[in-house]
Amino acid sequence: MSEEYFLPSGFEAFLRPQIGDKIADRLFCALTEAPETGVRLNKLKQPPMPLYPGMKPVEWCAEGYHLNKRPKFTLNPLLHAGTFYVQDPSSMVYERIVARLVGMQPTLAADLCAAPGGKTTAIINTLPDESALLANEFVASRAAILKENMIKCGYPDAVITNASVERLAKMGPIFDLVAVDAPCSGEGMMRKDEAARSQWSEGLVRQCAALQREILADAAELVAPGGHLIYSTCTFNTIENEDNAAWIAGELGLEPVDIRLAGDGGILPQVKGDIPCLRFMPGFTRGEGLFVSIFRKPEDACSPFPSPWKKKRKYANTGRKKPAKDAAVLTKASSWISMDAEIRPLNERMIALSPQTAYLLDSLPKGVHIISAGIEVAEAKGKDLIPSHSLAMSTAFSHAFPEVELSGQDALRYLSRDAITLPPETDKGYVTVTYRGFPLGFLKNIGNRTNSLYPREYRILTQAKEESGNPE
């Protein structure tokens, strides 16, 4: 840790009485050490292993690995192909929690504070077939990052929104699983984030706790009878953690759930009250700070809600309310995906929706900003279709175009939007470029040159590529 590292004035005096001297001694010693680095594999894509030297399994996540140092992740094409996600090992516990809660039944899930997407993609890693997920982020700039990471993940049954939880609550109790990784004071990120250290104050803690209760009250309205609510923060204090967990049980009427993970890999239980909780704390677990509590809505909390993918609804909030009329365009778009889906227009793009994803989209209240839904297949220009980057990333892509495998160097050139040379025998038209068998995106081959369809906002910096030396 740098000599410039510091803890906020008054932080230790504030926290120590809440967690006790025994825990505090180990925690504050560990807070002077370097943060942990981890990666979690995408089960939908399964990259070749090992990704990096010295990978060691994360005890509470089957797809998670600790790294002994932080490499230049941006320069690994497999990251951009969506085969793995860089994530704090503590947060990977979401995968194990969700797996225990949902089992094998199709699930309608919502992550209401989803950016940048780590916990959202961990949830996706465990969702059974015929499930669907709503990923929402209130802050618009963070929602853009969420979209990028969700596109890389490739899950075809997600809807991404930028809205308040209060507005989303108008959907009613339709979700089997609702996750609230709430905005917090960030004490658990102090080892890795200077902003978390510089912004901390007792006033911020109490302000965050009040905001968390507002979000949780709205979130509880979205949980179906028998469904579950996961509440988490990346902070240590009991005001935002155990006190809010007790408030959920007492004021919102949800039943605490103990999934019996405390004790595994150094995970601590609650330090206050009797609501079962999980605490990940440096000095005890290999990861940054995380608090998790889980609740279930009683079966008799309200009237049962209809099974979502059996209830037909009219189109809503899709930009244009009628599907495109050109049958040839619809047929071509359908041929580019490998699942039965409805093709609709959304924001001047053609999207493909499974029945459960269409239900989720159509259930959104008026005024919700829809960032993406299902698979963005293409942009329609007259009778021509330009394939979208999210199509290449999707696990439902039918590999409808010629494919060209790139070397590591050419893959980085493509990701930088630099010119690359295709083999002379490559067919003209749209081409999928791959790295180690995983699609990276599209080019249009026009013979003497190629036009890149890789999104400009996702490109990597050439100078960083040059500094790194040659990839494999």
Buried (B, 14 or more C-beta within 10 A) or exposed (E): EEEEBEBBEEBEEBBBEBBEEEBBEBBBEBBEEEBBBBBBBBBBBEBEEEBBEEBEEBBBBBBBBBBEEEBEBBBBBBBBBBBBBBBBBBBBBBBBBBBBBBEEEBBBBBBBBBBBBBBBBBBBBBBEEEBBBBBBBBEEEBBBBBBBBBBBBBBBBBBBBBBBBBBBBBBEBBBBBBBBBBBBBBBBBBBEBEEBBEEBBBEBBBEBBEBBBEBBBBBBBBBBBBBBBBBBBBBBBBBBBBBBBBBBBEEBEBEBBEBEBBEEBBBBEBBBBEBBBBBBBBBBBBBBBBBBBBBBBEEEBBEEBEEBBEEEEEBEBBEEEEBBEEEEBBEBBBEBBBBEBBBBBBBEBBBBBBBBBBBBBBBBBEEBBBBBBBBBBBBBEEEEBBBBBBBBBBBBBEEBBBEBBBBBBBBBBBBBBEEBEBEEEBEEEBBBBBBBEBBBBBBBBEEEEBEBBBBEEBBBEBEEBEEBEEBE
